[in-house]
Every structure is written in structure tokens, then in C-alpha cells.
Amino acid sequence: MLIRLILRKLRSDVARLSEGDYGPLLSGYDENAVLHFNDGEHRWAGEHRGKAAIERFLQDFVGAGVRGEILSLWIGGPPWAMTLVVRFDDRADGPGGERIYENRTVLVARTRWGRIVEQWDYYEDTARILAFEQRLRELQIAPDRSPVTH
């Protein structure tokens, strides 16, 4: 029952995220949460510390027109210290409707009493993110941001 409730909430939050509203998803993070995004030379790379930094990350995510969906969810541990593993695939289309980005992702999140305190995002192919970053600059869709420093 708990898994179904969590899955329903996450799917709802991700659906809102895909519509450009990151608020419901952001509300699930602790004020001091840390989001680790795979390394590279792109706007999302690095370690995002604190809810404000994670909000900037999500703003860039929706600003780039990225949409995604949860395909699978695995949960372990007690409610006060759960670990979630999520299969999350994402994509983005250009102004003409052409697919400019598509990737598979695994997210691992540690929680405390229902709030995410630490999250790691792992992409199947980070070269796709770099190509996407270049395409976003060409299309002038999202702001040009430097990678987060470690």
C-alpha cells in the first residue's frame, strides 16, 4: 500500500514537472538536501546543495522543456530512513516538434520521514546531455549556465 501511495504521488509530481510546474516535486526535498547530478560540462552537472539550488536545477529542467515519466520504483527501509530507486526516462522536443533529446535515467534517493535528503541521478549516456546542451544553445531555448562547481 505504501509503495502505491508513493508511486502515485511521484507520478503526479513528475506529471506537473513535465507541465512546467516543479513546485510539487520541490516540496518533497528537505531544506538541506543535496542533489548529485553526473559530472560533465553542462548546466545540470555537479552537486546542488540546499533546496534553493535544487529549485534552480528544476527551473533549468523545465526551462529546457524536458519531460519525463517514472517507469519503475523500488523502495527499501523503514519510513524514517527509506531509499527509493526510480527508473525515470526523459526527453525534450524542439520548437518544431522534433526530438532533440532522449535518455534513460536511474535516480537513487535517501529520505528521512518522507523528505528527500540526498539524491543521485545516473544517466545512461552523458554524451546525450552534452549534445542536448549544445542544441539548447543553438535554439536559444534555455539560459546559458555554467556547470556547478564542486
Salt bridges, closest charged atoms under 4 A:
ASP13 OD2 - LYS9 NZ 2.88
ASP21 OD2 - ARG16 NH2 2.36
GLU31 OE2 - LYS51 NZ 3.71
ASP39 OD1 - HIS150 NE2 3.41
GLU47 OE2 - HIS36 ND1 3.33
GLU47 OE1 - ARG49 NE 2.75
ASP60 OD1 - ARG145 NE 2.80
ASP89 OD1 - ARG87 NE 2.81
ASP93 OD1 - ARG99 NE 2.57
GLU98 OE2 - ARG135 NH2 3.40
GLU102 OE2 - ARG99 NH1 3.46
GLU118 OE2 - HIS36 NE2 2.65
GLU118 OE1 - ARG110 NH2 3.01
GLU124 OE2 - ARG104 NH1 3.45
GLU124 OE1 - ARG128 NH1 3.60
ASP125 OD2 - ARG128 NE 3.44
GLU133 OE1 - ARG43 NE 2.85
GLU133 OE2 - ARG137 NH1 3.26
GLU138 OE1 - ARG135 NH1 3.29
ASP144 OD1 - ARG137 NH1 4.00
